[in-house]
């Protein structure tokens, strides 16, 4: 009878060990995909993109029958799209950046 209890106790112990090992592997670890340096560059790129879109805004006329030449200004045609493209380039750089180097 004692041997049966010992075997049952050993089996329970091995089941508990196996279950705890499985639980350790299943436990989710909270870890960011990128490092702080990557996120800083992403924020800089986002600011540049938002600035470009803000510079593109406006230029319309209150009266639809009146044409406003301000829509074709250098700022809206050249500067703003260039800033947006530069911002997207910064975003790609931020994604590909290896912060451990």
ChimeraX commands (.cxc) that place a marker at each C-alpha (Angstrom):
marker #1 position 0.00,0.00,0.00 radius 0.5
marker #1 position 2.86,2.34,0.83 radius 0.5
marker #1 position 4.50,1.76,-2.55 radius 0.5
marker #1 position 1.27,2.68,-4.34 radius 0.5
marker #1 position 1.12,5.96,-2.43 radius 0.5
marker #1 position 4.76,6.69,-3.21 radius 0.5
marker #1 position 4.22,6.06,-6.94 radius 0.5
marker #1 position 1.09,8.20,-6.94 radius 0.5
marker #1 position 2.99,10.99,-5.17 radius 0.5
marker #1 position 5.85,10.73,-7.67 radius 0.5
marker #1 position 3.41,10.88,-10.58 radius 0.5
marker #1 position 1.68,13.91,-9.08 radius 0.5
marker #1 position 5.04,15.62,-8.59 radius 0.5
marker #1 position 6.09,14.94,-12.18 radius 0.5
marker #1 position 2.69,16.15,-13.45 radius 0.5
marker #1 position 3.03,19.36,-11.45 radius 0.5
marker #1 position 6.56,19.93,-12.78 radius 0.5
marker #1 position 5.45,19.33,-16.35 radius 0.5
marker #1 position 2.44,21.60,-15.89 radius 0.5
marker #1 position 4.56,24.42,-14.45 radius 0.5
marker #1 position 7.07,24.06,-17.31 radius 0.5
marker #1 position 4.23,24.32,-19.83 radius 0.5
marker #1 position 2.74,27.34,-18.01 radius 0.5
marker #1 position 6.12,29.11,-18.10 radius 0.5
marker #1 position 6.27,28.67,-21.87 radius 0.5
marker #1 position 2.68,29.84,-22.30 radius 0.5
marker #1 position 2.96,32.95,-20.12 radius 0.5
marker #1 position 2.93,35.99,-22.41 radius 0.5
marker #1 position 5.83,38.36,-22.03 radius 0.5
marker #1 position 5.15,42.00,-22.77 radius 0.5
marker #1 position 7.87,43.17,-25.09 radius 0.5
marker #1 position 7.93,46.00,-27.61 radius 0.5
marker #1 position 8.83,45.19,-31.20 radius 0.5
marker #1 position 11.17,48.16,-31.56 radius 0.5
marker #1 position 13.55,49.91,-29.20 radius 0.5
marker #1 position 13.36,53.49,-27.90 radius 0.5
marker #1 position 15.61,54.81,-30.68 radius 0.5
marker #1 position 13.27,53.38,-33.34 radius 0.5
marker #1 position 10.21,54.97,-31.74 radius 0.5
marker #1 position 11.93,58.34,-31.48 radius 0.5
marker #1 position 12.69,58.30,-35.21 radius 0.5
marker #1 position 9.10,57.21,-35.90 radius 0.5
marker #1 position 7.77,60.18,-33.95 radius 0.5
marker #1 position 10.10,62.54,-35.83 radius 0.5
marker #1 position 8.90,61.09,-39.15 radius 0.5
marker #1 position 5.27,61.43,-38.08 radius 0.5
marker #1 position 5.81,65.08,-37.14 radius 0.5
marker #1 position 7.38,65.77,-40.56 radius 0.5
marker #1 position 4.47,64.05,-42.34 radius 0.5
marker #1 position 1.85,65.97,-40.34 radius 0.5
marker #1 position 3.70,69.23,-41.03 radius 0.5
marker #1 position 3.67,68.47,-44.76 radius 0.5
marker #1 position -0.07,67.79,-44.77 radius 0.5
marker #1 position -0.72,70.92,-42.72 radius 0.5
marker #1 position 1.20,73.00,-45.28 radius 0.5
marker #1 position -0.91,71.48,-48.05 radius 0.5
marker #1 position -4.17,72.50,-46.38 radius 0.5
marker #1 position -6.15,75.59,-47.31 radius 0.5
marker #1 position -5.98,77.77,-50.36 radius 0.5
marker #1 position -9.59,77.38,-51.29 radius 0.5
marker #1 position -12.03,80.17,-51.95 radius 0.5
marker #1 position -15.20,80.93,-50.02 radius 0.5
marker #1 position -17.02,81.68,-53.27 radius 0.5
marker #1 position -16.90,78.76,-55.76 radius 0.5
marker #1 position -17.24,81.16,-58.70 radius 0.5
marker #1 position -14.02,82.99,-57.79 radius 0.5
marker #1 position -10.69,81.28,-58.62 radius 0.5
marker #1 position -7.96,81.67,-56.05 radius 0.5
marker #1 position -4.35,81.41,-57.29 radius 0.5
marker #1 position -3.12,80.59,-53.76 radius 0.5
marker #1 position -3.83,76.90,-54.39 radius 0.5
marker #1 position -0.83,76.82,-56.76 radius 0.5
marker #1 position 1.64,78.40,-54.36 radius 0.5
marker #1 position 5.19,77.09,-54.05 radius 0.5
marker #1 position 4.45,75.93,-50.51 radius 0.5
marker #1 position 1.55,73.68,-51.55 radius 0.5
marker #1 position 3.01,72.34,-54.79 radius 0.5
marker #1 position 6.65,71.76,-53.87 radius 0.5
marker #1 position 7.41,72.12,-50.17 radius 0.5
marker #1 position 4.52,70.19,-48.62 radius 0.5
marker #1 position 4.74,67.05,-50.81 radius 0.5
marker #1 position 8.52,67.03,-50.35 radius 0.5
marker #1 position 8.09,67.11,-46.58 radius 0.5
marker #1 position 5.59,64.25,-46.73 radius 0.5
marker #1 position 7.97,62.12,-48.81 radius 0.5
marker #1 position 10.88,62.92,-46.50 radius 0.5
marker #1 position 8.67,61.93,-43.54 radius 0.5
marker #1 position 7.89,58.57,-45.16 radius 0.5
marker #1 position 11.62,58.09,-45.76 radius 0.5
marker #1 position 12.28,58.76,-42.07 radius 0.5
marker #1 position 9.60,56.21,-41.15 radius 0.5
marker #1 position 11.27,53.55,-43.33 radius 0.5
marker #1 position 14.61,54.39,-41.75 radius 0.5
marker #1 position 13.06,54.06,-38.28 radius 0.5
marker #1 position 11.66,50.63,-39.10 radius 0.5
marker #1 position 14.91,49.32,-40.57 radius 0.5
marker #1 position 17.17,50.90,-37.92 radius 0.5
marker #1 position 19.04,48.44,-35.74 radius 0.5
marker #1 position 19.35,50.22,-32.36 radius 0.5
marker #1 position 21.84,47.69,-30.99 radius 0.5
marker #1 position 24.62,48.80,-33.36 radius 0.5
marker link #1:1,2 radius 0.2
marker link #1:2,3 radius 0.2
marker link #1:3,4 radius 0.2
marker link #1:4,5 radius 0.2
marker link #1:5,6 radius 0.2
marker link #1:6,7 radius 0.2
marker link #1:7,8 radius 0.2
marker link #1:8,9 radius 0.2
marker link #1:9,10 radius 0.2
marker link #1:10,11 radius 0.2
marker link #1:11,12 radius 0.2
marker link #1:12,13 radius 0.2
marker link #1:13,14 radius 0.2
marker link #1:14,15 radius 0.2
marker link #1:15,16 radius 0.2
marker link #1:16,17 radius 0.2
marker link #1:17,18 radius 0.2
marker link #1:18,19 radius 0.2
marker link #1:19,20 radius 0.2
marker link #1:20,21 radius 0.2
marker link #1:21,22 radius 0.2
marker link #1:22,23 radius 0.2
marker link #1:23,24 radius 0.2
marker link #1:24,25 radius 0.2
marker link #1:25,26 radius 0.2
marker link #1:26,27 radius 0.2
marker link #1:27,28 radius 0.2
marker link #1:28,29 radius 0.2
marker link #1:29,30 radius 0.2
marker link #1:30,31 radius 0.2
marker link #1:31,32 radius 0.2
marker link #1:32,33 radius 0.2
marker link #1:33,34 radius 0.2
marker link #1:34,35 radius 0.2
marker link #1:35,36 radius 0.2
marker link #1:36,37 radius 0.2
marker link #1:37,38 radius 0.2
marker link #1:38,39 radius 0.2
marker link #1:39,40 radius 0.2
marker link #1:40,41 radius 0.2
marker link #1:41,42 radius 0.2
marker link #1:42,43 radius 0.2
marker link #1:43,44 radius 0.2
marker link #1:44,45 radius 0.2
marker link #1:45,46 radius 0.2
marker link #1:46,47 radius 0.2
marker link #1:47,48 radius 0.2
marker link #1:48,49 radius 0.2
marker link #1:49,50 radius 0.2
marker link #1:50,51 radius 0.2
marker link #1:51,52 radius 0.2
marker link #1:52,53 radius 0.2
marker link #1:53,54 radius 0.2
marker link #1:54,55 radius 0.2
marker link #1:55,56 radius 0.2
marker link #1:56,57 radius 0.2
marker link #1:57,58 radius 0.2
marker link #1:58,59 radius 0.2
marker link #1:59,60 radius 0.2
marker link #1:60,61 radius 0.2
marker link #1:61,62 radius 0.2
marker link #1:62,63 radius 0.2
marker link #1:63,64 radius 0.2
marker link #1:64,65 radius 0.2
marker link #1:65,66 radius 0.2
marker link #1:66,67 radius 0.2
marker link #1:67,68 radius 0.2
marker link #1:68,69 radius 0.2
marker link #1:69,70 radius 0.2
marker link #1:70,71 radius 0.2
marker link #1:71,72 radius 0.2
marker link #1:72,73 radius 0.2
marker link #1:73,74 radius 0.2
marker link #1:74,75 radius 0.2
marker link #1:75,76 radius 0.2
marker link #1:76,77 radius 0.2
marker link #1:77,78 radius 0.2
marker link #1:78,79 radius 0.2
marker link #1:79,80 radius 0.2
marker link #1:80,81 radius 0.2
marker link #1:81,82 radius 0.2
marker link #1:82,83 radius 0.2
marker link #1:83,84 radius 0.2
marker link #1:84,85 radius 0.2
marker link #1:85,86 radius 0.2
marker link #1:86,87 radius 0.2
marker link #1:87,88 radius 0.2
marker link #1:88,89 radius 0.2
marker link #1:89,90 radius 0.2
marker link #1:90,91 radius 0.2
marker link #1:91,92 radius 0.2
marker link #1:92,93 radius 0.2
marker link #1:93,94 radius 0.2
marker link #1:94,95 radius 0.2
marker link #1:95,96 radius 0.2
marker link #1:96,97 radius 0.2
marker link #1:97,98 radius 0.2
marker link #1:98,99 radius 0.2
marker link #1:99,100 radius 0.2
marker link #1:100,101 radius 0.2
view
